[in-house]
Amino acid sequence: QSFERTIDFIPENNYEEYIVIPSSIDLYDTDMTLAYVLWEQDPVTGNDVWRLIPQTIFTDSGELFQYNYDYSFDEVRLFIDAPASFDFNSLSSAATLNQTFRIVVIPVDLINSTNLDITNYDDVMEYVE
């Protein structure tokens, strides 16, 4: 089961967004929640390219930050994680605005019973669908 959200990381939300998992998704205490960021579109096929987060990004000035997440039973927090010395004002709007994430909820039994590579988005979605 999965859903998408497009969010903005801005100073007003402290570069984080809390997302409630829709009630249409059946949740169990043992489920695993994964988050993927829409990284790009494949220039050849036009297909979306998704990457499991955390994903580390290097800025033009050589600093680094991560798109990251954590979750509780029915909520996911997406956020930008960076060292305490990081200047969030140096982030480009391309890095902070209109970022699309896909949240995937997977039964942990499925992961334990297969050799599912959770870093491979296509493999994960094959099991979810």
C-alpha positions as CSV (number, residue, x, y, z in Angstrom):
1,Q,0.0,0.0,0.0
2,S,1.4,3.4,-0.9
3,F,0.5,7.1,-1.3
4,E,2.3,10.2,-2.5
5,R,2.6,13.7,-1.1
6,T,4.3,16.8,-2.5
7,I,5.6,19.1,0.1
8,D,7.7,22.2,0.7
9,F,10.5,22.4,3.1
10,I,10.5,26.0,4.4
11,P,11.5,27.9,7.5
12,E,7.9,28.2,8.6
13,N,7.6,24.4,8.9
14,N,11.1,24.0,10.3
15,Y,12.1,22.1,7.1
16,E,9.8,19.2,8.0
17,E,6.3,18.0,7.3
18,Y,4.2,15.6,9.3
19,I,1.9,13.4,7.2
20,V,-0.9,11.2,8.6
21,I,-1.1,7.9,6.8
22,P,-4.5,7.8,5.1
23,S,-7.2,5.7,6.9
24,S,-7.7,3.7,3.6
25,I,-4.4,2.0,4.3
26,D,-4.6,-1.0,6.7
27,L,-2.0,-0.6,9.4
28,Y,-0.6,-3.2,11.8
29,D,1.9,-2.8,14.5
30,T,4.4,-5.0,12.7
31,D,4.3,-3.1,9.4
32,M,7.4,-1.4,8.0
33,T,7.0,2.1,6.5
34,L,9.4,3.2,3.8
35,A,9.8,6.6,2.1
36,Y,11.1,7.3,-1.3
37,V,11.9,10.7,-2.9
38,L,11.1,11.4,-6.6
39,W,14.6,11.9,-7.8
40,E,14.2,12.6,-11.5
41,Q,12.6,11.4,-14.7
42,D,14.6,9.0,-16.7
43,P,15.7,10.9,-19.8
44,V,15.2,7.9,-22.1
45,T,12.0,6.3,-20.8
46,G,10.4,9.3,-19.1
47,N,9.7,7.0,-16.1
48,D,9.9,8.4,-12.6
49,V,13.1,7.5,-10.7
50,W,12.5,7.0,-7.0
51,R,15.2,6.7,-4.3
52,L,14.9,5.3,-0.8
53,I,15.6,8.0,1.8
54,P,17.7,9.0,3.5
55,Q,19.4,10.5,0.5
56,T,22.5,12.7,0.9
57,I,22.8,15.8,-1.3
58,F,25.9,17.9,-1.7
59,T,25.3,21.6,-2.3
60,D,27.2,23.8,-4.7
61,S,29.2,25.1,-1.7
62,G,30.3,21.6,-0.7
63,E,27.9,21.3,2.3
64,L,25.7,18.3,2.7
65,F,22.2,17.6,3.9
66,Q,19.8,14.7,3.8
67,Y,16.2,14.1,3.0
68,N,15.2,11.9,5.8
69,Y,12.2,10.5,7.6
70,D,10.9,8.8,10.7
71,Y,7.5,7.3,11.5
72,S,5.2,6.2,14.2
73,F,2.2,3.9,13.8
74,D,0.1,6.2,11.7
75,E,2.3,9.2,10.9
76,V,5.4,10.0,8.9
77,R,7.7,12.9,9.4
78,L,9.7,14.0,6.4
79,F,12.5,16.4,7.0
80,I,15.8,17.9,5.9
81,D,18.6,16.7,8.2
82,A,21.9,18.6,8.3
83,P,24.8,19.4,10.7
84,A,24.2,22.1,13.3
85,S,26.4,24.4,11.3
86,F,24.4,24.0,8.1
87,D,23.0,27.2,6.6
88,F,19.4,26.3,5.6
89,N,19.1,29.7,3.9
90,S,21.7,28.4,1.3
91,L,19.3,25.7,0.1
92,S,17.9,26.3,-3.4
93,S,14.2,26.3,-4.1
94,A,14.8,23.2,-6.3
95,A,15.9,21.4,-3.1
96,T,13.1,22.6,-0.9
97,L,9.9,23.2,-2.9
98,N,7.6,20.8,-4.6
99,Q,9.4,17.7,-3.3
100,T,7.4,14.5,-4.0
101,F,7.6,11.5,-1.7
102,R,6.0,8.1,-1.9
103,I,5.3,6.5,1.4
104,V,5.0,2.7,1.2
105,V,3.6,0.5,4.0
106,I,4.8,-3.2,3.8
107,P,3.9,-6.1,6.0
108,V,7.1,-7.1,7.9
109,D,6.2,-10.7,7.3
110,L,6.6,-10.1,3.6
111,I,10.1,-8.7,4.0
112,N,11.2,-11.5,6.3
113,S,9.9,-14.2,4.0
114,T,11.5,-12.9,0.8
115,N,14.8,-11.5,-0.3
116,L,13.2,-8.1,-1.0
117,D,15.7,-5.3,-1.6
118,I,13.9,-2.3,-0.1
119,T,16.4,0.0,-1.9
120,N,15.0,-1.2,-5.2
121,Y,11.8,0.8,-5.7
122,D,10.5,-1.3,-8.5
123,D,10.9,-4.5,-6.6
124,V,9.1,-3.0,-3.6
125,M,6.2,-1.8,-5.7
126,E,5.9,-5.2,-7.4
127,Y,5.2,-6.7,-3.9
128,V,2.9,-3.8,-2.9
129,E,0.7,-3.9,-6.0
